Amino acid sequence: MGNFLSVAMCTYNGEQYLQEQIDSILLQTRLPDEVVVCDDGSTDKTLQILKDFRRKASFPVRIYENEVNLGPTKNFEQAISLCMGNIIALSDQDDVWMPDKIEMLEKALDSHPDAGYVFSDALVVDERLGPLGYTMWEKALFSYRQRWYFEHGQQLRVLLKHNIVTGATLAFRSELRDLILPIPSQWVHDAWIALLMSAVGRKGIFIDKPLIKYRQHPKQVIGGRKLSFVNQVRRASSISLHSYKEQFKFALDRLSLFDKIEQRNVQLIKAKLVHLEIRDQIHKQPRWKRCGRILKQLLFGYYHQFSGGWKSVWKDLCL
């Protein structure tokens, strides 16, 4: 029996780039069995473009118009909940898919029945789809070593350090929907899905190939532009460690509802929380008192295991 594959798409005032994304879905070598679109209150021509898409497509396109603006995470939560497929692929409104994207994602999941999700690399492009010279894996530092860890039973080791899954490349099994829904508003949906599924042993698999053109433009909520070291530190400084701790508390609370999680994974997440708590306490100390605790975290390897390595050390010393 074949798969029923849904595409969950979220839109909001996307008229400038939406048509190119729709055209790339219509040109897939394996067409979706349905597209579920949740529009978050667009005031431009987005809805008209979507209705034209519905008339043109050879598969059902279901369009839902939100009465209030939900924001990206909650809008994706809603779209996921409305999908009927046993496989759900996520779609942004402003990218372009390679023609074999759906086909390759589906084949990867069919070849790995124990896997819960699959994702690929993405070619980072400018507003006019011109390549910017790097991919999302290069930007996210998903190196060959990290990929080896990810393939050999250490997925949480990678995901607790940083998210390497771009949602627009992601597909997953809908049987795990009860695990991931609802999605806490503090999380970005792709990081949440990957972490929870890997934590309960429904591993992720990756396709070492860019399957989308990931467009960078001024209006997007989350981008993929490379940042200088100074800007990386500035960005990290703008994120509250307290809110970061809350994210992982939400993850532990959700995982406590499921019996199949391995205790070593619970302990890893708890160790991440302890590290974040210590860093939060360090920030509340005068700079001249910080060195001892920072050195201890550094010597035990926690900065490189759970944070941004030397960038995080520098932040804790100086900010």
ZADO-1210 file (C-alpha; in nm, 4 decimals, padded with zeros to 6 digits):
<atoms>
<atom x="00.0000" y="00.0000" z="00.0000" code="MET" pos="1"/>
<atom x="00.1443" y="00.3362" z="-00.1033" code="GLY" pos="2"/>
<atom x="00.1858" y="00.6504" z="00.0983" code="ASN" pos="3"/>
<atom x="-00.0569" y="00.9387" z="00.1169" code="PHE" pos="4"/>
<atom x="00.1719" y="01.2412" z="00.1238" code="LEU" pos="5"/>
<atom x="00.0582" y="01.5802" z="00.2474" code="SER" pos="6"/>
<atom x="00.2331" y="01.9145" z="00.2095" code="VAL" pos="7"/>
<atom x="00.1726" y="02.1578" z="00.4979" code="ALA" pos="8"/>
<atom x="00.2284" y="02.5146" z="00.3795" code="MET" pos="9"/>
<atom x="00.2051" y="02.8371" z="00.5777" code="CYS" pos="10"/>
<atom x="00.1563" y="03.1753" z="00.4122" code="THR" pos="11"/>
<atom x="00.1456" y="03.5374" z="00.5186" code="TYR" pos="12"/>
<atom x="00.1616" y="03.8295" z="00.2732" code="ASN" pos="13"/>
<atom x="00.3718" y="03.6167" z="00.0395" code="GLY" pos="14"/>
<atom x="00.2617" y="03.7425" z="-00.2999" code="GLU" pos="15"/>
<atom x="00.6135" y="03.8404" z="-00.4089" code="GLN" pos="16"/>
<atom x="00.7578" y="03.4873" z="-00.4123" code="TYR" pos="17"/>
<atom x="00.4666" y="03.2471" z="-00.3588" code="LEU" pos="18"/>
<atom x="00.3995" y="03.1721" z="-00.7253" code="GLN" pos="19"/>
<atom x="00.7513" y="03.0367" z="-00.7786" code="GLU" pos="20"/>
<atom x="00.7116" y="02.8043" z="-00.4818" code="GLN" pos="21"/>
<atom x="00.3748" y="02.6827" z="-00.6089" code="ILE" pos="22"/>
<atom x="00.5160" y="02.6237" z="-00.9573" code="ASP" pos="23"/>
<atom x="00.7976" y="02.4140" z="-00.8095" code="SER" pos="24"/>
<atom x="00.5411" y="02.1965" z="-00.6285" code="ILE" pos="25"/>
<atom x="00.3432" y="02.1491" z="-00.9500" code="LEU" pos="26"/>
<atom x="00.6631" y="02.0366" z="-01.1267" code="LEU" pos="27"/>
<atom x="00.7501" y="01.7633" z="-00.8752" code="GLN" pos="28"/>
<atom x="00.8342" y="01.4203" z="-01.0158" code="THR" pos="29"/>
<atom x="00.6181" y="01.2813" z="-00.7344" code="ARG" pos="30"/>
<atom x="00.3174" y="01.5082" z="-00.6833" code="LEU" pos="31"/>
<atom x="00.1714" y="01.5440" z="-00.3338" code="PRO" pos="32"/>
<atom x="-00.1630" y="01.3811" z="-00.2583" code="ASP" pos="33"/>
<atom x="-00.2833" y="01.7040" z="-00.0980" code="GLU" pos="34"/>
<atom x="-00.1581" y="02.0489" z="-00.0036" code="VAL" pos="35"/>
<atom x="-00.2908" y="02.2055" z="00.3159" code="VAL" pos="36"/>
<atom x="-00.2368" y="02.5825" z="00.3328" code="VAL" pos="37"/>
<atom x="-00.2935" y="02.7914" z="00.6449" code="CYS" pos="38"/>
<atom x="-00.2883" y="03.1618" z="00.5704" code="ASP" pos="39"/>
<atom x="-00.2122" y="03.3850" z="00.8678" code="ASP" pos="40"/>
<atom x="-00.4213" y="03.6875" z="00.7720" code="GLY" pos="41"/>
<atom x="-00.2667" y="03.8038" z="00.4439" code="SER" pos="42"/>
<atom x="-00.3742" y="04.1439" z="00.3154" code="THR" pos="43"/>
<atom x="-00.2011" y="04.1236" z="-00.0248" code="ASP" pos="44"/>
<atom x="-00.2748" y="03.8938" z="-00.3223" code="LYS" pos="45"/>
<atom x="-00.1620" y="03.5760" z="-00.1443" code="THR" pos="46"/>
<atom x="-00.5120" y="03.4271" z="-00.1169" code="LEU" pos="47"/>
<atom x="-00.5865" y="03.4912" z="-00.4826" code="GLN" pos="48"/>
<atom x="-00.2627" y="03.3152" z="-00.5817" code="ILE" pos="49"/>
<atom x="-00.3590" y="03.0212" z="-00.3592" code="LEU" pos="50"/>
<atom x="-00.7076" y="02.9977" z="-00.5117" code="LYS" pos="51"/>
<atom x="-00.5552" y="02.9955" z="-00.8590" code="ASP" pos="52"/>
<atom x="-00.3261" y="02.7164" z="-00.7374" code="PHE" pos="53"/>
<atom x="-00.6294" y="02.5191" z="-00.6177" code="ARG" pos="54"/>
<atom x="-00.7970" y="02.5496" z="-00.9589" code="ARG" pos="55"/>
<atom x="-00.4811" y="02.4465" z="-01.1445" code="LYS" pos="56"/>
<atom x="-00.3629" y="02.1538" z="-00.9306" code="ALA" pos="57"/>
<atom x="-00.4464" y="01.7917" z="-01.0087" code="SER" pos="58"/>
<atom x="-00.4563" y="01.7171" z="-00.6338" code="PHE" pos="59"/>
<atom x="-00.6657" y="01.8712" z="-00.3538" code="PRO" pos="60"/>
<atom x="-00.5491" y="02.2090" z="-00.2209" code="VAL" pos="61"/>
<atom x="-00.7229" y="02.2966" z="00.1053" code="ARG" pos="62"/>
<atom x="-00.6953" y="02.6607" z="00.2110" code="ILE" pos="63"/>
<atom x="-00.7654" y="02.7775" z="00.5667" code="TYR" pos="64"/>
<atom x="-00.7818" y="03.1468" z="00.6540" code="GLU" pos="65"/>
<atom x="-00.6894" y="03.2311" z="01.0138" code="ASN" pos="66"/>
<atom x="-00.9205" y="03.4732" z="01.1918" code="GLU" pos="67"/>
<atom x="-00.6305" y="03.5971" z="01.4036" code="VAL" pos="68"/>
<atom x="-00.2573" y="03.6007" z="01.3307" code="ASN" pos="69"/>
<atom x="-00.0953" y="03.2929" z="01.4921" code="LEU" pos="70"/>
<atom x="00.2696" y="03.3463" z="01.4005" code="GLY" pos="71"/>
<atom x="00.4882" y="03.0911" z="01.2199" code="PRO" pos="72"/>
<atom x="00.5174" y="02.8210" z="01.4881" code="THR" pos="73"/>
<atom x="00.1486" y="02.8033" z="01.5755" code="LYS" pos="74"/>
<atom x="00.0469" y="02.8343" z="01.2118" code="ASN" pos="75"/>
<atom x="00.2605" y="02.5328" z="01.1229" code="PHE" pos="76"/>
<atom x="00.1121" y="02.3490" z="01.4203" code="GLU" pos="77"/>
<atom x="-00.2324" y="02.4121" z="01.2759" code="GLN" pos="78"/>
<atom x="-00.1356" y="02.3091" z="00.9226" code="ALA" pos="79"/>
<atom x="00.0221" y="01.9867" z="01.0497" code="ILE" pos="80"/>
<atom x="-00.2899" y="01.9034" z="01.2501" code="SER" pos="81"/>
<atom x="-00.5092" y="01.9368" z="00.9395" code="LEU" pos="82"/>
<atom x="-00.3053" y="01.7078" z="00.7133" code="CYS" pos="83"/>
<atom x="-00.4500" y="01.3674" z="00.6231" code="MET" pos="84"/>
<atom x="-00.1299" y="01.2016" z="00.4968" code="GLY" pos="85"/>
<atom x="00.0859" y="00.9407" z="00.6672" code="ASN" pos="86"/>
<atom x="00.3843" y="01.1505" z="00.5542" code="ILE" pos="87"/>
<atom x="00.3831" y="01.5287" z="00.5990" code="ILE" pos="88"/>
<atom x="00.6299" y="01.7546" z="00.4186" code="ALA" pos="89"/>
<atom x="00.6630" y="02.1163" z="00.5314" code="LEU" pos="90"/>
<atom x="00.6707" y="02.4099" z="00.2920" code="SER" pos="91"/>
<atom x="00.7541" y="02.7771" z="00.3318" code="ASP" pos="92"/>
<atom x="00.6001" y="03.0306" z="00.0939" code="GLN" pos="93"/>
<atom x="00.9150" y="03.1812" z="-00.0549" code="ASP" pos="94"/>
<atom x="01.1495" y="02.8969" z="-00.1558" code="ASP" pos="95"/>
<atom x="01.1816" y="02.6873" z="-00.4708" code="VAL" pos="96"/>
<atom x="01.1880" y="02.3077" z="-00.4543" code="TRP" pos="97"/>
<atom x="01.4105" y="02.0924" z="-00.6718" code="MET" pos="98"/>
<atom x="01.1921" y="01.8711" z="-00.8969" code="PRO" pos="99"/>
<atom x="01.2770" y="01.5466" z="-00.7139" code="ASP" pos="100"/>
<atom x="01.2377" y="01.6765" z="-00.3577" code="LYS" pos="101"/>
<atom x="00.9185" y="01.4919" z="-00.2630" code="ILE" pos="102"/>
<atom x="01.0289" y="01.1761" z="-00.4430" code="GLU" pos="103"/>
<atom x="01.3609" y="01.1644" z="-00.2582" code="MET" pos="104"/>
<atom x="01.2098" y="01.2361" z="00.0838" code="LEU" pos="105"/>
<atom x="00.9494" y="00.9643" z="00.0381" code="GLU" pos="106"/>
<atom x="01.2033" y="00.7071" z="-00.0838" code="LYS" pos="107"/>
<atom x="01.4293" y="00.7815" z="00.2122" code="ALA" pos="108"/>
<atom x="01.1493" y="00.7178" z="00.4631" code="LEU" pos="109"/>
<atom x="01.0356" y="00.4050" z="00.2788" code="ASP" pos="110"/>
<atom x="01.3934" y="00.2731" z="00.2939" code="SER" pos="111"/>
<atom x="01.4191" y="00.3392" z="00.6695" code="HIS" pos="112"/>
<atom x="01.0957" y="00.2222" z="00.8365" code="PRO" pos="113"/>
<atom x="01.2406" y="00.2942" z="01.1821" code="ASP" pos="114"/>
<atom x="01.3040" y="00.6610" z="01.0969" code="ALA" pos="115"/>
<atom x="01.0621" y="00.9283" z="01.2088" code="GLY" pos="116"/>
<atom x="01.1787" y="01.2129" z="00.9887" code="TYR" pos="117"/>
<atom x="01.4015" y="01.3043" z="00.6957" code="VAL" pos="118"/>
<atom x="01.5624" y="01.6311" z="00.5906" code="PHE" pos="119"/>
<atom x="01.8089" y="01.7565" z="00.3333" code="SER" pos="120"/>
<atom x="02.0578" y="02.0320" z="00.2720" code="ASP" pos="121"/>
<atom x="01.9417" y="02.3584" z="00.1116" code="ALA" pos="122"/>
<atom x="02.1106" y="02.5896" z="-00.1369" code="LEU" pos="123"/>
<atom x="02.1055" y="02.9428" z="00.0057" code="VAL" pos="124"/>
<atom x="02.0079" y="03.1979" z="-00.2597" code="VAL" pos="125"/>
<atom x="01.9276" y="03.5686" z="-00.2805" code="ASP" pos="126"/>
<atom x="01.5942" y="03.7287" z="-00.3669" code="GLU" pos="127"/>
<atom x="01.6410" y="03.6510" z="-00.7363" code="ARG" pos="128"/>
<atom x="01.7487" y="03.2907" z="-00.6682" code="LEU" pos="129"/>
<atom x="02.1154" y="03.3662" z="-00.7268" code="GLY" pos="130"/>
<atom x="02.3402" y="03.1327" z="-00.5210" code="PRO" pos="131"/>
<atom x="02.5123" y="03.3003" z="-00.2253" code="LEU" pos="132"/>
<atom x="02.7976" y="03.0483" z="-00.2351" code="GLY" pos="133"/>
<atom x="02.7070" y="02.8194" z="00.0544" code="TYR" pos="134"/>
<atom x="02.4431" y="02.5784" z="00.1800" code="THR" pos="135"/>
<atom x="02.2420" y="02.5665" z="00.5005" code="MET" pos="136"/>
<atom x="02.4523" y="02.2802" z="00.6344" code="TRP" pos="137"/>
<atom x="02.7625" y="02.4912" z="00.5900" code="GLU" pos="138"/>
<atom x="02.5916" y="02.7825" z="00.7624" code="LYS" pos="139"/>
<atom x="02.4654" y="02.5594" z="01.0462" code="ALA" pos="140"/>
<atom x="02.8093" y="02.3920" z="01.0837" code="LEU" pos="141"/>
<atom x="02.6641" y="02.0478" z="01.0124" code="PHE" pos="142"/>
<atom x="03.0128" y="01.9170" z="00.9362" code="SER" pos="143"/>
<atom x="03.1235" y="01.5713" z="00.8232" code="TYR" pos="144"/>
<atom x="03.2037" y="01.4881" z="01.1848" code="ARG" pos="145"/>
<atom x="02.8586" y="01.6027" z="01.2989" code="GLN" pos="146"/>
<atom x="02.6995" y="01.3976" z="01.0218" code="ARG" pos="147"/>
<atom x="02.8960" y="01.0927" z="01.1389" code="TRP" pos="148"/>
<atom x="02.7641" y="01.1427" z="01.4925" code="TYR" pos="149"/>
<atom x="02.4128" y="01.1892" z="01.3578" code="PHE" pos="150"/>
<atom x="02.4271" y="00.8649" z="01.1576" code="GLU" pos="151"/>
<atom x="02.5831" y="00.6590" z="01.4371" code="HIS" pos="152"/>
<atom x="02.3410" y="00.6857" z="01.7258" code="GLY" pos="153"/>
<atom x="02.4358" y="01.0283" z="01.8618" code="GLN" pos="154"/>
<atom x="02.1638" y="01.2476" z="01.7155" code="GLN" pos="155"/>
<atom x="02.0853" y="01.4185" z="02.0447" code="LEU" pos="156"/>
<atom x="02.4543" y="01.5067" z="02.0816" code="ARG" pos="157"/>
<atom x="02.4194" y="01.7109" z="01.7614" code="VAL" pos="158"/>
<atom x="02.0706" y="01.8539" z="01.8217" code="LEU" pos="159"/>
<atom x="02.1428" y="01.9661" z="02.1791" code="LEU" pos="160"/>
<atom x="02.4359" y="02.1699" z="02.0524" code="LYS" pos="161"/>
<atom x="02.2464" y="02.3379" z="01.7683" code="HIS" pos="162"/>
<atom x="01.9579" y="02.2792" z="01.5307" code="ASN" pos="163"/>
<atom x="02.0725" y="02.1552" z="01.1917" code="ILE" pos="164"/>
<atom x="01.7285" y="02.0818" z="01.0420" code="VAL" pos="165"/>
<atom x="01.5757" y="02.3395" z="00.8072" code="THR" pos="166"/>
<atom x="01.1978" y="02.3020" z="00.8257" code="GLY" pos="167"/>
<atom x="01.1441" y="02.3689" z="00.4566" code="ALA" pos="168"/>
<atom x="01.3451" y="02.0510" z="00.3797" code="THR" pos="169"/>
<atom x="01.1695" y="01.8376" z="00.6420" code="LEU" pos="170"/>
<atom x="00.9206" y="01.5500" z="00.6086" code="ALA" pos="171"/>
<atom x="00.8024" y="01.3231" z="00.8890" code="PHE" pos="172"/>
<atom x="00.5588" y="01.0452" z="00.9742" code="ARG" pos="173"/>
<atom x="00.2188" y="01.1695" z="01.0918" code="SER" pos="174"/>
<atom x="00.1901" y="00.8779" z="01.3356" code="GLU" pos="175"/>
<atom x="00.4196" y="01.0861" z="01.5604" code="LEU" pos="176"/>
<atom x="00.1873" y="01.3852" z="01.5609" code="ARG" pos="177"/>
<atom x="00.0742" y="01.3253" z="01.9193" code="ASP" pos="178"/>
<atom x="00.4380" y="01.3558" z="02.0260" code="LEU" pos="179"/>
<atom x="00.5023" y="01.6926" z="01.8619" code="ILE" pos="180"/>
<atom x="00.1644" y="01.8677" z="01.8947" code="LEU" pos="181"/>
<atom x="00.1033" y="02.1174" z="02.0394" code="PRO" pos="182"/>
<atom x="00.4297" y="02.2980" z="01.9591" code="ILE" pos="183"/>
<atom x="00.5347" y="02.5439" z="02.2338" code="PRO" pos="184"/>
<atom x="00.5479" y="02.8996" z="02.1015" code="SER" pos="185"/>
<atom x="00.8999" y="02.9326" z="02.2475" code="GLN" pos="186"/>
<atom x="01.0306" y="02.6768" z="01.9961" code="TRP" pos="187"/>
<atom x="01.0824" y="02.6905" z="01.6221" code="VAL" pos="188"/>
<atom x="00.8828" y="02.4016" z="01.4793" code="HIS" pos="189"/>
<atom x="01.1674" y="02.2278" z="01.2928" code="ASP" pos="190"/>
<atom x="01.4010" y="02.2141" z="01.5932" code="ALA" pos="191"/>
<atom x="01.1175" y="02.0881" z="01.8154" code="TRP" pos="192"/>
<atom x="01.0159" y="01.8103" z="01.5763" code="ILE" pos="193"/>
<atom x="01.3718" y="01.6866" z="01.5234" code="ALA" pos="194"/>
<atom x="01.4651" y="01.6892" z="01.8924" code="LEU" pos="195"/>
<atom x="01.1565" y="01.5043" z="02.0161" code="LEU" pos="196"/>
<atom x="01.1558" y="01.2397" z="01.7459" code="MET" pos="197"/>
<atom x="01.5245" y="01.1638" z="01.7924" code="SER" pos="198"/>
<atom x="01.4775" y="01.1561" z="02.1712" code="ALA" pos="199"/>
<atom x="01.2146" y="00.8804" z="02.1493" code="VAL" pos="200"/>
<atom x="01.4276" y="00.6738" z="01.9136" code="GLY" pos="201"/>
<atom x="01.2473" y="00.7616" z="01.5894" code="ARG" pos="202"/>
<atom x="01.5685" y="00.8767" z="01.4334" code="LYS" pos="203"/>
<atom x="01.6179" y="01.1336" z="01.1629" code="GLY" pos="204"/>
<atom x="01.7885" y="01.0563" z="00.8355" code="ILE" pos="205"/>
<atom x="01.9440" y="01.3099" z="00.6052" code="PHE" pos="206"/>
<atom x="01.9890" y="01.3441" z="00.2317" code="ILE" pos="207"/>
<atom x="02.3293" y="01.4873" z="00.1511" code="ASP" pos="208"/>
<atom x="02.2017" y="01.7062" z="-00.1301" code="LYS" pos="209"/>
<atom x="02.0274" y="02.0457" z="-00.1491" code="PRO" pos="210"/>
<atom x="01.6623" y="01.9763" z="-00.2317" code="LEU" pos="211"/>
<atom x="01.5442" y="02.3369" z="-00.2125" code="ILE" pos="212"/>
<atom x="01.6623" y="02.6836" z="-00.3001" code="LYS" pos="213"/>
<atom x="01.6333" y="02.8654" z="00.0341" code="TYR" pos="214"/>
<atom x="01.5588" y="03.2257" z="-00.0515" code="ARG" pos="215"/>
<atom x="01.6979" y="03.5101" z="00.1598" code="GLN" pos="216"/>
<atom x="01.5032" y="03.8359" z="00.1639" code="HIS" pos="217"/>
<atom x="01.4312" y="04.1185" z="00.4090" code="PRO" pos="218"/>
<atom x="01.0797" y="04.0051" z="00.5099" code="LYS" pos="219"/>
<atom x="01.1522" y="03.6497" z="00.6209" code="GLN" pos="220"/>
<atom x="01.1182" y="03.5571" z="00.9874" code="VAL" pos="221"/>
<atom x="01.4116" y="03.3135" z="01.0079" code="ILE" pos="222"/>
<atom x="01.6901" y="03.3370" z="00.7555" code="GLY" pos="223"/>
<atom x="02.0009" y="03.1530" z="00.6541" code="GLY" pos="224"/>
<atom x="02.2521" y="03.4310" z="00.6008" code="ARG" pos="225"/>
<atom x="02.6016" y="03.3764" z="00.7341" code="LYS" pos="226"/>
<atom x="02.6965" y="03.6100" z="01.0174" code="LEU" pos="227"/>
<atom x="03.0352" y="03.7430" z="01.1150" code="SER" pos="228"/>
<atom x="03.1801" y="03.6364" z="01.4501" code="PHE" pos="229"/>
<atom x="03.0836" y="03.9731" z="01.6034" code="VAL" pos="230"/>
<atom x="02.7276" y="03.9480" z="01.4731" code="ASN" pos="231"/>
<atom x="02.7014" y="03.5879" z="01.5928" code="GLN" pos="232"/>
<atom x="02.7946" y="03.7019" z="01.9428" code="VAL" pos="233"/>
<atom x="02.5506" y="03.9928" z="01.9223" code="ARG" pos="234"/>
<atom x="02.2736" y="03.7605" z="01.8131" code="ARG" pos="235"/>
<atom x="02.3555" y="03.5141" z="02.0904" code="ALA" pos="236"/>
<atom x="02.3536" y="03.8009" z="02.3392" code="SER" pos="237"/>
<atom x="02.0014" y="03.8953" z="02.2363" code="SER" pos="238"/>
<atom x="01.8704" y="03.5496" z="02.3321" code="ILE" pos="239"/>
<atom x="01.7833" y="03.5115" z="02.6971" code="SER" pos="240"/>
<atom x="01.9345" y="03.2044" z="02.8591" code="LEU" pos="241"/>
<atom x="01.6252" y="03.1920" z="03.0771" code="HIS" pos="242"/>
<atom x="01.3991" y="03.1507" z="02.7723" code="SER" pos="243"/>
<atom x="01.6433" y="02.8956" z="02.6310" code="TYR" pos="244"/>
<atom x="01.6163" y="02.6965" z="02.9554" code="LYS" pos="245"/>
<atom x="01.2374" y="02.7111" z="02.9324" code="GLU" pos="246"/>
<atom x="01.2521" y="02.5528" z="02.5871" code="GLN" pos="247"/>
<atom x="01.4248" y="02.2420" z="02.7172" code="PHE" pos="248"/>
<atom x="01.1984" y="02.2222" z="03.0200" code="LYS" pos="249"/>
<atom x="00.9068" y="02.2062" z="02.7758" code="PHE" pos="250"/>
<atom x="01.0852" y="01.9249" z="02.5926" code="ALA" pos="251"/>
<atom x="01.1374" y="01.7232" z="02.9124" code="LEU" pos="252"/>
<atom x="00.7760" y="01.7766" z="03.0144" code="ASP" pos="253"/>
<atom x="00.6515" y="01.6491" z="02.6786" code="ARG" pos="254"/>
<atom x="00.8856" y="01.3515" z="02.6758" code="LEU" pos="255"/>
<atom x="00.7743" y="01.2517" z="03.0263" code="SER" pos="256"/>
<atom x="00.4358" y="01.1628" z="02.8743" code="LEU" pos="257"/>
<atom x="00.5906" y="00.8904" z="02.6585" code="PHE" pos="258"/>
<atom x="00.7256" y="00.5569" z="02.7782" code="ASP" pos="259"/>
<atom x="00.9597" y="00.4822" z="02.4896" code="LYS" pos="260"/>
<atom x="01.2215" y="00.7482" z="02.5536" code="ILE" pos="261"/>
<atom x="01.5627" y="00.6110" z="02.6502" code="GLU" pos="262"/>
<atom x="01.6836" y="00.7312" z="02.9893" code="GLN" pos="263"/>
<atom x="02.0228" y="00.8255" z="02.8482" code="ARG" pos="264"/>
<atom x="01.8424" y="01.0800" z="02.6293" code="ASN" pos="265"/>
<atom x="01.6579" y="01.2199" z="02.9304" code="VAL" pos="266"/>
<atom x="01.9891" y="01.2542" z="03.1119" code="GLN" pos="267"/>
<atom x="02.1464" y="01.4326" z="02.8149" code="LEU" pos="268"/>
<atom x="01.8673" y="01.6901" z="02.8067" code="ILE" pos="269"/>
<atom x="01.8941" y="01.7358" z="03.1834" code="LYS" pos="270"/>
<atom x="02.2703" y="01.7891" z="03.1474" code="ALA" pos="271"/>
<atom x="02.2023" y="02.0560" z="02.8857" code="LYS" pos="272"/>
<atom x="01.9643" y="02.2253" z="03.1298" code="LEU" pos="273"/>
<atom x="02.2223" y="02.2180" z="03.4096" code="VAL" pos="274"/>
<atom x="02.4797" y="02.3763" z="03.1775" code="HIS" pos="275"/>
<atom x="02.2337" y="02.6510" z="03.0793" code="LEU" pos="276"/>
<atom x="02.1464" y="02.7116" z="03.4446" code="GLU" pos="277"/>
<atom x="02.5150" y="02.7519" z="03.5342" code="ILE" pos="278"/>
<atom x="02.5671" y="02.9907" z="03.2426" code="ARG" pos="279"/>
<atom x="02.2639" y="03.1905" z="03.3522" code="ASP" pos="280"/>
<atom x="02.4115" y="03.2177" z="03.7036" code="GLN" pos="281"/>
<atom x="02.7494" y="03.3213" z="03.5581" code="ILE" pos="282"/>
<atom x="02.5856" y="03.6130" z="03.3766" code="HIS" pos="283"/>
<atom x="02.4529" y="03.7428" z="03.7083" code="LYS" pos="284"/>
<atom x="02.8009" y="03.7565" z="03.8619" code="GLN" pos="285"/>
<atom x="03.0563" y="04.0383" z="03.8347" code="PRO" pos="286"/>
<atom x="03.2987" y="03.9635" z="03.5508" code="ARG" pos="287"/>
<atom x="03.5942" y="03.9161" z="03.7857" code="TRP" pos="288"/>
<atom x="03.4134" y="03.6297" z="03.9622" code="LYS" pos="289"/>
<atom x="03.3211" y="03.4340" z="03.6499" code="ARG" pos="290"/>
<atom x="03.6481" y="03.2687" z="03.5502" code="CYS" pos="291"/>
<atom x="03.6388" y="02.9688" z="03.7850" code="GLY" pos="292"/>
<atom x="03.2952" y="02.8441" z="03.6831" code="ARG" pos="293"/>
<atom x="03.3608" y="02.9142" z="03.3164" code="ILE" pos="294"/>
<atom x="03.6876" y="02.7197" z="03.3305" code="LEU" pos="295"/>
<atom x="03.5168" y="02.4229" z="03.4958" code="LYS" pos="296"/>
<atom x="03.2467" y="02.4104" z="03.2269" code="GLN" pos="297"/>
<atom x="03.5156" y="02.4418" z="02.9624" code="LEU" pos="298"/>
<atom x="03.7374" y="02.1659" z="03.1044" code="LEU" pos="299"/>
<atom x="03.4464" y="01.9232" z="03.1284" code="PHE" pos="300"/>
<atom x="03.3662" y="01.9948" z="02.7618" code="GLY" pos="301"/>
<atom x="03.0187" y="02.1326" z="02.8246" code="TYR" pos="302"/>
<atom x="03.0691" y="02.4518" z="02.6226" code="TYR" pos="303"/>
<atom x="03.1559" y="02.2478" z="02.3152" code="HIS" pos="304"/>
<atom x="02.8938" y="01.9809" z="02.3795" code="GLN" pos="305"/>
<atom x="02.5959" y="02.1997" z="02.4656" code="PHE" pos="306"/>
<atom x="02.6778" y="02.5560" z="02.3558" code="SER" pos="307"/>
<atom x="02.8693" y="02.7442" z="02.0896" code="GLY" pos="308"/>
<atom x="03.2176" y="02.6533" z="02.2070" code="GLY" pos="309"/>
<atom x="03.4631" y="02.9421" z="02.2302" code="TRP" pos="310"/>
<atom x="03.2008" y="03.1964" z="02.1159" code="LYS" pos="311"/>
<atom x="02.9917" y="03.1086" z="02.4212" code="SER" pos="312"/>
<atom x="03.2978" y="03.1244" z="02.6480" code="VAL" pos="313"/>
<atom x="03.3752" y="03.4725" z="02.5154" code="TRP" pos="314"/>
<atom x="03.0173" y="03.5810" z="02.5694" code="LYS" pos="315"/>
<atom x="03.0157" y="03.4551" z="02.9296" code="ASP" pos="316"/>
<atom x="03.3461" y="03.6233" z="03.0050" code="LEU" pos="317"/>
<atom x="03.2743" y="03.9613" z="02.8541" code="CYS" pos="318"/>
<atom x="02.9014" y="04.0334" z="02.8323" code="LEU" pos="319"/>
</atoms>
